[in-house]
Amino acid sequence: QVQLVESGGGLVQPGGSLRLSCAASGSILRTDGMGWYRQPGKQRELVASIMNGGSTNYADSVKGRFTISLDNAKNTVYLQMNSLQPEDTAVYYCYVGVWDGSGRFGIYWGPGTQVTVSS
C-alpha cells in the first residue's frame, strides 16, 4: 500500500503565494512520475507533472506562475504557486506512479487540499 500526505493549502489573497507538498510512503520500490491535478468544479484538470529525470509539464493557465519540483530521496513533490488568482481556487490533488517490490505499477492519489484565493 502507498499513502500520500498533502500539506500547504489554505486561504490566500490574490497575488499571493502558497507551496503545496505531497509525500508518498509505503511499498515503494521507485516512483515513476508525480504531479498535481485540481478540481474547481466537476472536472479534474492537470496542473503540473514531473518525471524522475526532471522533465516537467504545465497547464497553460499556470505557466510562468507555478513551479513543480521533486525530491526523489524523500518521494516528495512540491508545487510552488505564485501570483495566485481567484480562478486558481480548487481542491488540489497530488498523484504518484509507483513500482512496488513485486513489479506492479499503480497510480495513487492524495486526499486533496483546498486552495482558496480571495480578498
C-alpha positions as CSV (number, residue, x, y, z in Angstrom):
1,Q,0.0,0.0,0.0
2,V,1.0,3.6,-0.7
3,Q,0.0,6.6,1.3
4,L,0.1,10.2,0.2
5,V,0.1,13.1,2.7
6,E,-0.6,16.6,1.3
7,S,0.0,19.9,3.0
8,G,0.2,23.6,2.3
9,G,-3.2,24.5,1.2
10,G,-5.2,27.4,2.6
11,L,-6.7,30.8,2.0
12,V,-4.6,33.5,0.3
13,Q,-5.3,36.9,-1.2
14,P,-5.0,37.5,-5.0
15,G,-1.3,37.9,-5.9
16,G,-0.2,35.8,-3.0
17,S,1.8,32.5,-2.9
18,L,1.4,29.1,-1.5
19,R,3.6,26.0,-1.5
20,L,2.0,22.6,-1.6
21,S,3.8,19.4,-0.7
22,C,2.9,15.8,-1.1
23,A,4.9,13.0,0.5
24,A,4.5,9.4,-0.6
25,S,5.3,6.4,1.7
26,G,4.7,2.7,1.9
27,S,5.5,-0.1,-0.5
28,I,7.6,1.9,-3.0
29,L,10.4,0.4,-5.0
30,R,10.6,3.5,-7.1
31,T,8.3,6.3,-8.2
32,D,7.6,7.0,-11.9
33,G,6.1,10.4,-12.2
34,M,4.4,12.7,-9.7
35,G,2.2,15.7,-10.1
36,W,-0.9,17.7,-9.3
37,Y,-4.4,18.0,-10.6
38,R,-7.1,20.4,-9.4
39,Q,-10.8,20.2,-9.3
40,P,-12.6,23.6,-9.3
41,G,-15.9,22.1,-10.2
42,K,-16.9,18.7,-11.5
43,Q,-13.9,18.1,-13.8
44,R,-10.4,17.4,-12.6
45,E,-7.6,19.1,-14.6
46,L,-3.9,18.6,-14.8
47,V,-1.9,21.4,-13.2
48,A,1.7,20.1,-13.5
49,S,3.6,16.9,-13.6
50,I,7.3,15.9,-13.2
51,M,9.2,12.8,-14.1
52,N,12.1,11.4,-12.2
53,G,14.6,12.8,-14.8
54,G,13.2,16.3,-14.1
55,S,11.1,16.9,-17.2
56,T,8.0,18.9,-16.4
57,N,4.7,19.7,-18.0
58,Y,2.3,22.5,-17.0
59,A,-1.2,23.6,-17.9
60,D,-1.1,26.7,-20.0
61,S,-3.1,28.6,-17.3
62,V,-0.3,28.2,-14.7
63,K,2.9,28.5,-16.9
64,G,5.2,31.2,-15.5
65,R,3.4,31.3,-12.2
66,F,3.6,27.7,-10.8
67,T,6.8,25.6,-10.4
68,I,6.8,21.9,-9.7
69,S,9.8,20.2,-8.1
70,L,10.7,16.7,-6.9
71,D,12.8,15.3,-4.1
72,N,13.4,11.7,-5.2
73,A,15.1,10.7,-1.9
74,K,12.0,11.7,0.0
75,N,9.4,10.7,-2.6
76,T,8.0,14.2,-2.2
77,V,6.7,16.5,-4.8
78,Y,6.2,20.3,-4.4
79,L,4.1,22.9,-6.1
80,Q,5.2,26.5,-5.7
81,M,2.3,28.7,-6.6
82,N,2.9,32.4,-7.2
83,S,0.7,35.2,-8.4
84,L,-2.4,33.3,-7.4
85,Q,-5.7,34.4,-8.8
86,P,-9.3,33.6,-7.8
87,E,-9.6,31.2,-10.7
88,D,-6.9,29.1,-9.1
89,T,-9.3,28.2,-6.3
90,A,-9.9,24.5,-6.3
91,V,-9.1,21.3,-4.4
92,Y,-5.6,20.2,-5.4
93,Y,-4.8,16.5,-5.6
94,C,-1.4,15.0,-5.9
95,Y,-0.7,11.7,-7.6
96,V,2.3,9.4,-7.9
97,G,3.1,6.5,-10.1
98,V,4.7,3.7,-8.1
99,W,6.5,0.5,-8.9
100,D,6.4,-1.9,-5.9
101,G,8.7,-4.7,-5.0
102,S,6.5,-7.2,-6.8
103,G,6.9,-5.4,-10.1
104,R,3.5,-4.0,-10.1
105,F,2.7,-0.4,-11.2
106,G,-0.1,1.7,-9.8
107,I,-1.2,5.3,-9.6
108,Y,-2.1,6.6,-6.2
109,W,-3.9,9.8,-5.2
110,G,-3.8,12.1,-2.2
111,P,-6.9,13.1,-0.3
112,G,-6.8,16.6,-1.7
113,T,-6.1,20.0,-0.2
114,Q,-8.2,23.1,-0.6
115,V,-6.7,26.3,-2.1
116,T,-8.9,29.4,-1.9
117,V,-7.8,32.7,-3.5
118,S,-10.0,35.5,-2.3
119,S,-9.8,39.0,-0.9
